[in-house]
């Protein structure tokens, strides 16, 4: 089981951060808890706070997508407290946070640079113009346009939603007849607060090779990687994220080619200050960008990064948001891994049981995220419908990955088929 974070109030003189949004407690409390040990937080959220209250100095309830309302409320808080920065980890709020930081004269990247990260078509266009190797990419608005783009690109192709993250609405199409279904899946994928575009779907050249992500902080244009996570995906032809492994001694942290490209990407997009989560495929021709996000990684990547390195990416990102020099030096050299559990078919959970009696020596936590009655539908009906996860951490890489890979035996799902 996972331990509930214990609030540790920061010093009275600690800098104040405006926290924009807070999200799902199951996946986000660890970030709020970690940052609240170093900063006083004022929460600006669209939902009445509950679990957040022990970690924050105060809160304001408002529409976080309304930039004018955000600014008016932030200015009220600034008149009372010494606000040092604006912080968010929510993909749908990164642009609003950038606009707010700019309006208040606080640290952050230009809103245009943040938008260039959010819009995958703009990302591709700017990087291609800057000479960064890119897969072929065509924005489309109809299934017929998607078929034509795929025929021109050559199969297989990846069809993806233009503005989403977390592999939502990402589908591989191996031939022309599969493109229409892939276009429908990409076009129908949605997430609250994510903008839509006239040409809302991208058809891209398929990249081969393992996939990684790099969580980094950027200060005055200098990009410092903190965590390299090696990703596992499943549910072919979809790209549902099923796990991540972080090795504090990963040689990619010192790979000159990867680091040079990472720096070049940030420079070309104009991203000069903040935290980013950048995904690559390690192709036979070298690293190729999958996407870049102007925020911390999701899926507990900052947590397993901290468990592996002893340095917390969430605290580093918050420090950059406050205009402070972040601590980026690793303190430990361990491996940490997480595995997410999905049902074999669409179902309704009846019971989810954590088998602590079967834990291997490096199991850090095993958490059931679905309760009785939870509907668990798979792509393309739904995404990220997990019933649990297991985290392992230790000195021996092989033992950690073995214990993490045993996740299906450590959390048992009893279910019944969905009625519909």
C-alpha positions as a LaTeX table, in Angstrom:
\begin{tabular}{lrrr}
\hline
Residue & $x$ (\AA) & $y$ (\AA) & $z$ (\AA) \\
\hline
Unk1 & 0.00 & 0.00 & 0.00 \\
Unk2 & 1.09 & 3.60 & $-0.50$ \\
Unk3 & 1.65 & 5.78 & 2.54 \\
Unk4 & $-0.39$ & 8.98 & 2.69 \\
Unk5 & 1.94 & 12.01 & 2.58 \\
Unk6 & 2.27 & 13.82 & 5.88 \\
Unk7 & 2.09 & 17.65 & 5.69 \\
Unk8 & 5.27 & 19.43 & 6.78 \\
Unk9 & 4.59 & 23.19 & 6.89 \\
Unk10 & 7.34 & 25.34 & 5.35 \\
Unk11 & 9.11 & 28.11 & 7.24 \\
Unk12 & 7.02 & 31.28 & 7.69 \\
Unk13 & 9.45 & 33.17 & 5.45 \\
Unk14 & 9.26 & 30.59 & 2.63 \\
Unk15 & 8.42 & 32.00 & $-0.83$ \\
Unk16 & 4.79 & 31.91 & $-1.94$ \\
Unk17 & 3.74 & 30.14 & $-5.14$ \\
Unk18 & 0.39 & 30.40 & $-6.87$ \\
Unk19 & $-0.57$ & 26.78 & $-7.58$ \\
Unk20 & $-2.92$ & 26.67 & $-10.58$ \\
Unk21 & $-5.09$ & 23.56 & $-10.36$ \\
Unk22 & $-4.45$ & 20.48 & $-8.27$ \\
Unk23 & $-5.96$ & 17.48 & $-10.06$ \\
Unk24 & $-6.70$ & 13.92 & $-9.00$ \\
Unk25 & $-5.49$ & 13.25 & $-5.47$ \\
Unk26 & $-4.43$ & 9.70 & $-6.33$ \\
Unk27 & $-1.93$ & 10.92 & $-8.92$ \\
Unk28 & $-1.06$ & 14.43 & $-7.72$ \\
Unk29 & $-0.93$ & 14.63 & $-3.93$ \\
Unk30 & 2.72 & 13.62 & $-3.84$ \\
Unk31 & 3.66 & 16.73 & $-5.86$ \\
Unk32 & 1.68 & 19.12 & $-3.67$ \\
Unk33 & 3.07 & 17.49 & $-0.52$ \\
Unk34 & 6.67 & 17.72 & $-1.74$ \\
Unk35 & 6.45 & 21.32 & $-2.93$ \\
Unk36 & 4.60 & 22.45 & 0.21 \\
Unk37 & 7.62 & 21.52 & 2.33 \\
Unk38 & 9.63 & 24.26 & 0.61 \\
Unk39 & 7.05 & 26.85 & $-0.46$ \\
Unk40 & 3.89 & 28.38 & 0.87 \\
Unk41 & 1.15 & 27.61 & $-1.61$ \\
Unk42 & $-1.95$ & 29.56 & $-2.55$ \\
Unk43 & $-4.27$ & 27.32 & $-4.56$ \\
Unk44 & $-6.30$ & 28.73 & $-7.45$ \\
Unk45 & $-8.66$ & 25.93 & $-8.44$ \\
Unk46 & $-11.96$ & 25.24 & $-10.16$ \\
Unk47 & $-12.99$ & 22.74 & $-7.48$ \\
Unk48 & $-13.64$ & 23.18 & $-3.78$ \\
Unk49 & $-10.46$ & 22.09 & $-1.97$ \\
Unk50 & $-10.49$ & 19.13 & 0.40 \\
Unk51 & $-7.36$ & 16.98 & 0.54 \\
Unk52 & $-5.32$ & 20.02 & $-0.54$ \\
Unk53 & $-6.12$ & 22.05 & 2.59 \\
Unk54 & $-3.31$ & 20.74 & 4.86 \\
Unk55 & $-0.74$ & 21.74 & 2.23 \\
Unk56 & $-1.85$ & 25.26 & 1.28 \\
Unk57 & $-1.75$ & 28.70 & 2.87 \\
Unk58 & $-5.13$ & 29.46 & 1.37 \\
Unk59 & $-7.25$ & 28.93 & $-1.72$ \\
Unk60 & $-9.49$ & 30.67 & $-4.22$ \\
Unk61 & $-12.36$ & 29.02 & $-6.10$ \\
Unk62 & $-12.72$ & 30.22 & $-9.70$ \\
Unk63 & $-12.75$ & 29.19 & $-13.35$ \\
Unk64 & $-9.07$ & 28.42 & $-13.99$ \\
Unk65 & $-9.63$ & 28.56 & $-17.76$ \\
Unk66 & $-10.69$ & 32.23 & $-17.43$ \\
Unk67 & $-7.42$ & 34.14 & $-17.67$ \\
Unk68 & $-9.01$ & 37.45 & $-16.65$ \\
Unk69 & $-10.53$ & 35.88 & $-13.54$ \\
Unk70 & $-7.20$ & 34.24 & $-12.73$ \\
Unk71 & $-5.38$ & 37.53 & $-13.04$ \\
Unk72 & $-7.87$ & 39.45 & $-10.92$ \\
Unk73 & $-7.74$ & 36.88 & $-8.13$ \\
Unk74 & $-3.95$ & 36.55 & $-8.34$ \\
Unk75 & $-3.57$ & 40.31 & $-8.03$ \\
Unk76 & $-5.69$ & 40.18 & $-4.89$ \\
Unk77 & $-3.42$ & 37.51 & $-3.43$ \\
Unk78 & $-0.28$ & 39.40 & $-4.46$ \\
Unk79 & $-1.46$ & 42.42 & $-2.48$ \\
Unk80 & $-1.52$ & 40.26 & 0.66 \\
Unk81 & 1.38 & 37.84 & 0.18 \\
Unk82 & 4.91 & 38.00 & $-1.30$ \\
Unk83 & 4.17 & 35.83 & $-4.34$ \\
Unk84 & 7.36 & 34.63 & $-6.04$ \\
Unk85 & 5.97 & 32.59 & $-8.93$ \\
Unk86 & 3.22 & 30.65 & $-10.68$ \\
Unk87 & 3.31 & 26.84 & $-10.69$ \\
Unk88 & 1.21 & 24.19 & $-12.42$ \\
Unk89 & 1.66 & 20.59 & $-13.51$ \\
Unk90 & $-1.67$ & 20.40 & $-15.38$ \\
Unk91 & $-1.32$ & 20.20 & $-19.19$ \\
Unk92 & $-4.61$ & 22.05 & $-19.70$ \\
Unk93 & $-3.44$ & 24.97 & $-17.53$ \\
Unk94 & 0.15 & 25.56 & $-18.66$ \\
Unk95 & $-0.77$ & 28.35 & $-21.07$ \\
Unk96 & $-3.00$ & 30.11 & $-18.56$ \\
Unk97 & $-0.19$ & 29.85 & $-16.00$ \\
Unk98 & 2.28 & 31.35 & $-18.48$ \\
Unk99 & $-0.07$ & 34.23 & $-19.26$ \\
Unk100 & $-0.57$ & 34.87 & $-15.55$ \\
Unk101 & 3.16 & 34.82 & $-14.79$ \\
Unk102 & 3.79 & 37.27 & $-17.64$ \\
Unk103 & 1.00 & 39.60 & $-16.46$ \\
Unk104 & 2.38 & 39.62 & $-12.91$ \\
Unk105 & 6.00 & 40.03 & $-13.99$ \\
Unk106 & 6.95 & 36.68 & $-12.46$ \\
Unk107 & 9.43 & 34.06 & $-13.80$ \\
Unk108 & 8.38 & 31.86 & $-16.69$ \\
Unk109 & 8.66 & 31.19 & $-20.39$ \\
Unk110 & 6.84 & 33.31 & $-22.93$ \\
Unk111 & 3.23 & 32.17 & $-23.44$ \\
Unk112 & 3.97 & 31.75 & $-27.15$ \\
Unk113 & 6.73 & 29.23 & $-26.32$ \\
Unk114 & 4.36 & 27.31 & $-24.05$ \\
Unk115 & 1.75 & 27.21 & $-26.82$ \\
Unk116 & 4.40 & 25.95 & $-29.23$ \\
Unk117 & 4.89 & 22.99 & $-26.89$ \\
Unk118 & 1.16 & 22.38 & $-26.50$ \\
Unk119 & 0.37 & 22.40 & $-30.23$ \\
Unk120 & 2.18 & 19.44 & $-31.77$ \\
Unk121 & 1.84 & 20.84 & $-35.30$ \\
Unk122 & 3.54 & 24.10 & $-34.27$ \\
Unk123 & 6.23 & 22.08 & $-32.48$ \\
Unk124 & 7.00 & 20.16 & $-35.68$ \\
Unk125 & 6.95 & 23.24 & $-37.89$ \\
Unk126 & 9.31 & 25.27 & $-35.70$ \\
Unk127 & 11.75 & 22.45 & $-35.16$ \\
Unk128 & 11.83 & 21.55 & $-38.85$ \\
Unk129 & 12.58 & 25.20 & $-39.65$ \\
Unk130 & 15.38 & 25.13 & $-37.06$ \\
Unk131 & 16.97 & 22.05 & $-38.60$ \\
Unk132 & 16.03 & 19.58 & $-35.86$ \\
Unk133 & 15.44 & 16.14 & $-37.45$ \\
Unk134 & 11.69 & 15.48 & $-37.45$ \\
Unk135 & 9.37 & 12.75 & $-38.69$ \\
Unk136 & 7.11 & 13.78 & $-41.54$ \\
Unk137 & 3.96 & 15.37 & $-40.11$ \\
Unk138 & 0.72 & 16.56 & $-41.75$ \\
Unk139 & $-2.21$ & 18.25 & $-39.96$ \\
Unk140 & $-5.57$ & 17.03 & $-41.32$ \\
Unk141 & $-9.22$ & 17.76 & $-40.70$ \\
Unk142 & $-10.98$ & 14.85 & $-42.47$ \\
Unk143 & $-10.55$ & 11.10 & $-42.83$ \\
Unk144 & $-9.95$ & 11.57 & $-46.57$ \\
Unk145 & $-7.14$ & 14.04 & $-45.87$ \\
Unk146 & $-5.70$ & 11.60 & $-43.34$ \\
Unk147 & $-5.71$ & 8.78 & $-45.93$ \\
Unk148 & $-4.00$ & 10.99 & $-48.50$ \\
Unk149 & $-1.37$ & 12.11 & $-45.98$ \\
Unk150 & $-0.72$ & 8.53 & $-44.89$ \\
Unk151 & $-0.39$ & 7.35 & $-48.50$ \\
Unk152 & 2.12 & 10.13 & $-49.15$ \\
Unk153 & 4.08 & 9.46 & $-45.95$ \\
Unk154 & 4.24 & 5.67 & $-46.31$ \\
Unk155 & 3.05 & 3.00 & $-43.90$ \\
Unk156 & 2.93 & 2.49 & $-41.03$ \\
Unk157 & 1.92 & 5.93 & $-39.80$ \\
Unk158 & 0.93 & 7.35 & $-36.43$ \\
Unk159 & $-2.38$ & 9.21 & $-36.25$ \\
Unk160 & $-2.67$ & 11.42 & $-33.19$ \\
Unk161 & $-4.71$ & 14.18 & $-31.60$ \\
Unk162 & $-2.96$ & 17.49 & $-32.12$ \\
Unk163 & $-3.30$ & 18.96 & $-28.64$ \\
Unk164 & $-3.50$ & 16.01 & $-26.24$ \\
Unk165 & $-0.83$ & 14.31 & $-24.13$ \\
Unk166 & $-0.35$ & 11.03 & $-22.27$ \\
Unk167 & $-0.78$ & 8.99 & $-25.50$ \\
Unk168 & $-4.50$ & 9.83 & $-25.60$ \\
Unk169 & $-5.80$ & 9.56 & $-29.14$ \\
Unk170 & $-2.58$ & 8.10 & $-30.56$ \\
Unk171 & $-3.02$ & 5.17 & $-32.97$ \\
Unk172 & $-0.76$ & 3.32 & $-35.41$ \\
Unk173 & $-2.21$ & 2.59 & $-38.85$ \\
Unk174 & $-0.42$ & $-0.11$ & $-40.84$ \\
Unk175 & $-2.35$ & 0.34 & $-44.09$ \\
Unk176 & $-4.80$ & 2.64 & $-45.77$ \\
Unk177 & $-7.93$ & 0.83 & $-44.62$ \\
Unk178 & $-6.90$ & 1.38 & $-40.98$ \\
Unk179 & $-6.50$ & 5.14 & $-41.32$ \\
Unk180 & $-10.20$ & 6.02 & $-41.12$ \\
Unk181 & $-10.65$ & 4.20 & $-37.80$ \\
Unk182 & $-7.43$ & 5.74 & $-36.50$ \\
Unk183 & $-8.63$ & 9.20 & $-37.53$ \\
Unk184 & $-11.95$ & 8.64 & $-35.73$ \\
Unk185 & $-10.15$ & 7.53 & $-32.55$ \\
Unk186 & $-7.75$ & 10.48 & $-32.62$ \\
Unk187 & $-10.46$ & 12.99 & $-33.44$ \\
Unk188 & $-12.83$ & 11.80 & $-30.71$ \\
Unk189 & $-10.23$ & 11.69 & $-27.91$ \\
Unk190 & $-10.77$ & 14.57 & $-25.53$ \\
Unk191 & $-9.55$ & 16.08 & $-22.27$ \\
Unk192 & $-11.14$ & 18.97 & $-20.33$ \\
Unk193 & $-9.57$ & 22.32 & $-21.15$ \\
Unk194 & $-7.55$ & 21.10 & $-24.13$ \\
Unk195 & $-8.02$ & 23.33 & $-27.21$ \\
Unk196 & $-9.25$ & 22.03 & $-30.54$ \\
Unk197 & $-7.91$ & 23.10 & $-33.92$ \\
Unk198 & $-9.37$ & 23.34 & $-37.40$ \\
Unk199 & $-6.94$ & 20.63 & $-38.52$ \\
Unk200 & $-7.14$ & 18.74 & $-35.22$ \\
Unk201 & $-5.43$ & 15.46 & $-36.15$ \\
Unk202 & $-1.84$ & 14.79 & $-37.21$ \\
Unk203 & $-0.59$ & 12.04 & $-39.50$ \\
Unk204 & 3.07 & 11.32 & $-38.78$ \\
Unk205 & 5.82 & 9.05 & $-39.97$ \\
Unk206 & 6.12 & 6.04 & $-37.65$ \\
Unk207 & 9.33 & 6.04 & $-35.61$ \\
Unk208 & 10.93 & 2.75 & $-34.59$ \\
Unk209 & 12.94 & 2.10 & $-31.45$ \\
Unk210 & 12.54 & 2.31 & $-27.67$ \\
Unk211 & 10.75 & 5.33 & $-26.24$ \\
Unk212 & 12.09 & 7.48 & $-23.42$ \\
Unk213 & 11.13 & 10.70 & $-21.68$ \\
Unk214 & 13.36 & 13.38 & $-20.21$ \\
Unk215 & 12.15 & 15.59 & $-17.36$ \\
Unk216 & 14.25 & 18.74 & $-17.22$ \\
Unk217 & 14.40 & 22.24 & $-15.81$ \\
Unk218 & 15.33 & 25.23 & $-17.93$ \\
Unk219 & 16.92 & 28.35 & $-16.47$ \\
Unk220 & 17.90 & 31.28 & $-18.71$ \\
Unk221 & 17.77 & 28.99 & $-21.74$ \\
Unk222 & 20.01 & 26.28 & $-20.25$ \\
Unk223 & 18.28 & 22.90 & $-20.13$ \\
Unk224 & 19.32 & 20.51 & $-17.32$ \\
Unk225 & 17.92 & 16.96 & $-17.48$ \\
Unk226 & 16.95 & 15.42 & $-14.16$ \\
Unk227 & 15.25 & 12.14 & $-15.06$ \\
Unk228 & 15.39 & 9.77 & $-18.01$ \\
Unk229 & 12.46 & 7.35 & $-17.94$ \\
Unk230 & 12.31 & 4.35 & $-20.23$ \\
Unk231 & 8.69 & 3.84 & $-21.25$ \\
Unk232 & 6.62 & 0.71 & $-21.76$ \\
Unk233 & 3.52 & 0.84 & $-23.96$ \\
Unk234 & 0.83 & $-1.67$ & $-24.81$ \\
Unk235 & $-2.57$ & $-2.30$ & $-26.41$ \\
Unk236 & $-1.28$ & $-2.21$ & $-29.96$ \\
Unk237 & $-2.16$ & $-0.36$ & $-32.22$ \\
Unk238 & $-2.70$ & 2.15 & $-29.41$ \\
Unk239 & 0.14 & 3.48 & $-27.29$ \\
Unk240 & $-1.28$ & 3.15 & $-23.79$ \\
Unk241 & 1.47 & 3.80 & $-21.25$ \\
Unk242 & 1.90 & 0.72 & $-19.06$ \\
Unk243 & 5.10 & 1.52 & $-17.19$ \\
Unk244 & 8.27 & 3.55 & $-16.72$ \\
Unk245 & 11.73 & 2.68 & $-15.41$ \\
Unk246 & 14.26 & 5.23 & $-14.14$ \\
Unk247 & 17.90 & 4.37 & $-13.53$ \\
Unk248 & 19.84 & 7.16 & $-11.82$ \\
Unk249 & 22.95 & 5.95 & $-13.67$ \\
Unk250 & 21.27 & 5.80 & $-17.09$ \\
Unk251 & 23.99 & 6.52 & $-19.70$ \\
Unk252 & 21.52 & 8.65 & $-21.68$ \\
Unk253 & 21.96 & 11.35 & $-19.02$ \\
Unk254 & 25.46 & 11.79 & $-20.45$ \\
Unk255 & 24.67 & 11.11 & $-24.11$ \\
Unk256 & 26.06 & 14.08 & $-26.06$ \\
Unk257 & 23.74 & 13.61 & $-29.03$ \\
Unk258 & 20.59 & 13.45 & $-26.94$ \\
Unk259 & 21.59 & 16.39 & $-24.75$ \\
Unk260 & 22.50 & 18.53 & $-27.75$ \\
Unk261 & 19.17 & 17.82 & $-29.40$ \\
Unk262 & 17.31 & 18.51 & $-26.15$ \\
Unk263 & 18.98 & 21.91 & $-25.89$ \\
Unk264 & 18.32 & 22.66 & $-29.57$ \\
Unk265 & 14.62 & 21.80 & $-29.22$ \\
Unk266 & 14.12 & 24.17 & $-26.30$ \\
Unk267 & 16.00 & 26.97 & $-28.05$ \\
Unk268 & 14.03 & 26.57 & $-31.29$ \\
Unk269 & 10.73 & 26.73 & $-29.40$ \\
Unk270 & 11.84 & 29.73 & $-27.36$ \\
Unk271 & 11.33 & 27.90 & $-24.07$ \\
Unk272 & 13.78 & 29.60 & $-21.71$ \\
Unk273 & 12.44 & 29.14 & $-18.19$ \\
Unk274 & 10.45 & 26.39 & $-16.51$ \\
Unk275 & 10.08 & 22.62 & $-16.44$ \\
Unk276 & 9.53 & 20.31 & $-19.42$ \\
Unk277 & 8.73 & 16.69 & $-20.16$ \\
Unk278 & 10.19 & 15.67 & $-23.55$ \\
Unk279 & 9.57 & 12.32 & $-25.21$ \\
Unk280 & 11.88 & 10.70 & $-27.77$ \\
Unk281 & 12.12 & 7.53 & $-29.80$ \\
Unk282 & 15.67 & 6.14 & $-29.95$ \\
Unk283 & 15.65 & 5.34 & $-33.66$ \\
Unk284 & 18.44 & 3.73 & $-35.72$ \\
Unk285 & 19.18 & 7.27 & $-36.98$ \\
Unk286 & 19.38 & 8.74 & $-33.48$ \\
Unk287 & 16.92 & 10.35 & $-31.06$ \\
Unk288 & 13.78 & 11.74 & $-32.67$ \\
Unk289 & 11.26 & 13.90 & $-30.84$ \\
Unk290 & 7.82 & 12.45 & $-30.15$ \\
Unk291 & 6.50 & 15.49 & $-28.25$ \\
Unk292 & 7.41 & 18.10 & $-25.66$ \\
Unk293 & 5.22 & 19.28 & $-22.78$ \\
Unk294 & 5.73 & 22.52 & $-20.83$ \\
Unk295 & 5.28 & 20.84 & $-17.44$ \\
Unk296 & 6.41 & 17.98 & $-15.25$ \\
Unk297 & 5.83 & 14.46 & $-16.53$ \\
Unk298 & 2.75 & 12.57 & $-15.42$ \\
Unk299 & 2.36 & 8.90 & $-14.46$ \\
Unk300 & 4.40 & 9.40 & $-11.25$ \\
Unk301 & 7.58 & 9.93 & $-13.28$ \\
Unk302 & 8.75 & 12.74 & $-10.95$ \\
Unk303 & 8.15 & 10.45 & $-7.98$ \\
Unk304 & 10.12 & 7.50 & $-9.33$ \\
Unk305 & 12.77 & 9.98 & $-10.47$ \\
Unk306 & 13.08 & 11.21 & $-6.89$ \\
Unk307 & 13.17 & 7.65 & $-5.55$ \\
Unk308 & 15.98 & 6.78 & $-7.97$ \\
Unk309 & 18.11 & 9.93 & $-7.71$ \\
Unk310 & 17.24 & 11.40 & $-4.32$ \\
Unk311 & 16.54 & 14.73 & $-6.04$ \\
Unk312 & 12.92 & 15.78 & $-6.47$ \\
Unk313 & 11.99 & 17.07 & $-9.96$ \\
Unk314 & 8.77 & 18.57 & $-8.55$ \\
Unk315 & 10.69 & 20.71 & $-6.06$ \\
Unk316 & 13.20 & 21.65 & $-8.75$ \\
Unk317 & 10.36 & 22.75 & $-11.06$ \\
Unk318 & 8.75 & 24.77 & $-8.27$ \\
Unk319 & 12.10 & 26.42 & $-7.50$ \\
Unk320 & 12.48 & 27.50 & $-11.13$ \\
Unk321 & 8.92 & 28.87 & $-11.07$ \\
Unk322 & 9.92 & 30.97 & $-8.05$ \\
Unk323 & 13.03 & 32.30 & $-9.80$ \\
Unk324 & 15.39 & 30.28 & $-7.61$ \\
Unk325 & 18.34 & 28.11 & $-8.61$ \\
Unk326 & 17.11 & 24.51 & $-8.39$ \\
Unk327 & 18.93 & 21.60 & $-6.81$ \\
Unk328 & 19.61 & 19.22 & $-9.71$ \\
Unk329 & 22.48 & 17.09 & $-8.35$ \\
Unk330 & 21.62 & 13.40 & $-7.78$ \\
Unk331 & 21.99 & 12.17 & $-4.20$ \\
Unk332 & 21.55 & 8.43 & $-4.78$ \\
Unk333 & 22.05 & 5.94 & $-7.60$ \\
Unk334 & 19.14 & 3.56 & $-7.56$ \\
Unk335 & 16.59 & 2.19 & $-10.00$ \\
Unk336 & 12.88 & 2.88 & $-9.61$ \\
Unk337 & 10.06 & 1.50 & $-11.74$ \\
Unk338 & 6.30 & 1.73 & $-11.98$ \\
Unk339 & 3.89 & $-0.61$ & $-13.72$ \\
Unk340 & 0.23 & 0.21 & $-14.38$ \\
Unk341 & $-2.44$ & $-2.47$ & $-14.51$ \\
Unk342 & $-5.20$ & $-2.65$ & $-17.10$ \\
Unk343 & $-7.94$ & $-5.26$ & $-17.50$ \\
Unk344 & $-7.76$ & $-7.70$ & $-20.39$ \\
Unk345 & $-11.12$ & $-6.50$ & $-21.71$ \\
Unk346 & $-13.79$ & $-3.90$ & $-21.00$ \\
Unk347 & $-15.27$ & $-4.67$ & $-17.61$ \\
Unk348 & $-16.66$ & $-3.44$ & $-14.32$ \\
Unk349 & $-14.53$ & $-3.95$ & $-11.23$ \\
Unk350 & $-16.07$ & $-6.12$ & $-8.53$ \\
Unk351 & $-13.08$ & $-6.25$ & $-6.19$ \\
Unk352 & $-9.44$ & $-5.18$ & $-6.36$ \\
Unk353 & $-7.12$ & $-6.80$ & $-3.82$ \\
Unk354 & $-3.52$ & $-5.88$ & $-2.98$ \\
Unk355 & $-1.51$ & $-9.02$ & $-2.17$ \\
Unk356 & 1.16 & $-7.65$ & 0.18 \\
Unk357 & 2.11 & $-11.23$ & 1.10 \\
Unk358 & 3.57 & $-11.63$ & $-2.40$ \\
Unk359 & 5.71 & $-8.49$ & $-2.45$ \\
Unk360 & 9.27 & $-8.84$ & $-3.70$ \\
Unk361 & 12.13 & $-7.23$ & $-1.75$ \\
Unk362 & 12.11 & $-3.92$ & $-3.65$ \\
Unk363 & 8.36 & $-3.23$ & $-3.77$ \\
Unk364 & 7.84 & 0.31 & $-2.52$ \\
Unk365 & 4.06 & 0.51 & $-2.91$ \\
Unk366 & 1.12 & $-1.22$ & $-4.54$ \\
Unk367 & $-2.09$ & 0.75 & $-4.93$ \\
Unk368 & $-5.56$ & $-0.20$ & $-6.13$ \\
Unk369 & $-6.98$ & 2.74 & $-8.08$ \\
Unk370 & $-10.38$ & 1.22 & $-8.91$ \\
Unk371 & $-13.09$ & 0.26 & $-6.50$ \\
Unk372 & $-16.22$ & $-1.86$ & $-6.81$ \\
Unk373 & $-18.40$ & $-0.59$ & $-9.64$ \\
Unk374 & $-15.60$ & 1.21 & $-11.50$ \\
Unk375 & $-16.04$ & 0.90 & $-15.26$ \\
Unk376 & $-12.77$ & $-0.07$ & $-16.96$ \\
Unk377 & $-13.00$ & 0.44 & $-20.71$ \\
Unk378 & $-10.00$ & 0.13 & $-23.03$ \\
Unk379 & $-8.97$ & 2.18 & $-26.10$ \\
Unk380 & $-10.53$ & 3.48 & $-28.21$ \\
Unk381 & $-13.54$ & 3.71 & $-25.88$ \\
Unk382 & $-11.43$ & 5.17 & $-23.07$ \\
Unk383 & $-7.83$ & 5.72 & $-22.07$ \\
Unk384 & $-5.78$ & 5.32 & $-18.88$ \\
Unk385 & $-8.45$ & 3.15 & $-17.23$ \\
Unk386 & $-6.14$ & 1.44 & $-14.77$ \\
Unk387 & $-7.09$ & $-0.60$ & $-11.74$ \\
Unk388 & $-3.79$ & $-0.27$ & $-9.93$ \\
Unk389 & $-0.06$ & 0.29 & $-10.00$ \\
Unk390 & 3.10 & $-1.04$ & $-8.37$ \\
Unk391 & 6.29 & 0.91 & $-7.65$ \\
Unk392 & 9.61 & $-0.82$ & $-6.93$ \\
Unk393 & 12.90 & 0.82 & $-5.95$ \\
Unk394 & 16.33 & $-0.52$ & $-5.03$ \\
Unk395 & 20.02 & $-0.82$ & $-5.77$ \\
Unk396 & 19.79 & $-3.81$ & $-8.12$ \\
Unk397 & 18.28 & $-2.89$ & $-11.48$ \\
Unk398 & 17.29 & $-6.48$ & $-12.36$ \\
Unk399 & 15.55 & $-7.06$ & $-9.03$ \\
Unk400 & 13.62 & $-3.79$ & $-9.27$ \\
Unk401 & 12.33 & $-4.51$ & $-12.77$ \\
Unk402 & 11.45 & $-8.09$ & $-11.81$ \\
Unk403 & 9.47 & $-6.94$ & $-8.78$ \\
Unk404 & 7.70 & $-4.24$ & $-10.83$ \\
Unk405 & 6.89 & $-6.68$ & $-13.64$ \\
Unk406 & 5.20 & $-8.96$ & $-11.09$ \\
Unk407 & 2.49 & $-6.30$ & $-10.69$ \\
Unk408 & $-0.35$ & $-8.45$ & $-12.15$ \\
Unk409 & 0.13 & $-10.96$ & $-9.34$ \\
Unk410 & 0.42 & $-8.28$ & $-6.64$ \\
Unk411 & $-2.90$ & $-6.58$ & $-7.38$ \\
Unk412 & $-5.75$ & $-8.93$ & $-8.24$ \\
Unk413 & $-8.80$ & $-7.78$ & $-10.19$ \\
Unk414 & $-12.12$ & $-9.54$ & $-9.94$ \\
Unk415 & $-14.55$ & $-8.17$ & $-12.54$ \\
Unk416 & $-17.63$ & $-8.73$ & $-14.63$ \\
Unk417 & $-18.31$ & $-7.76$ & $-18.26$ \\
Unk418 & $-19.83$ & $-4.36$ & $-18.87$ \\
Unk419 & $-23.59$ & $-4.57$ & $-19.29$ \\
Unk420 & $-23.45$ & $-2.37$ & $-22.40$ \\
\hline
\end{tabular}
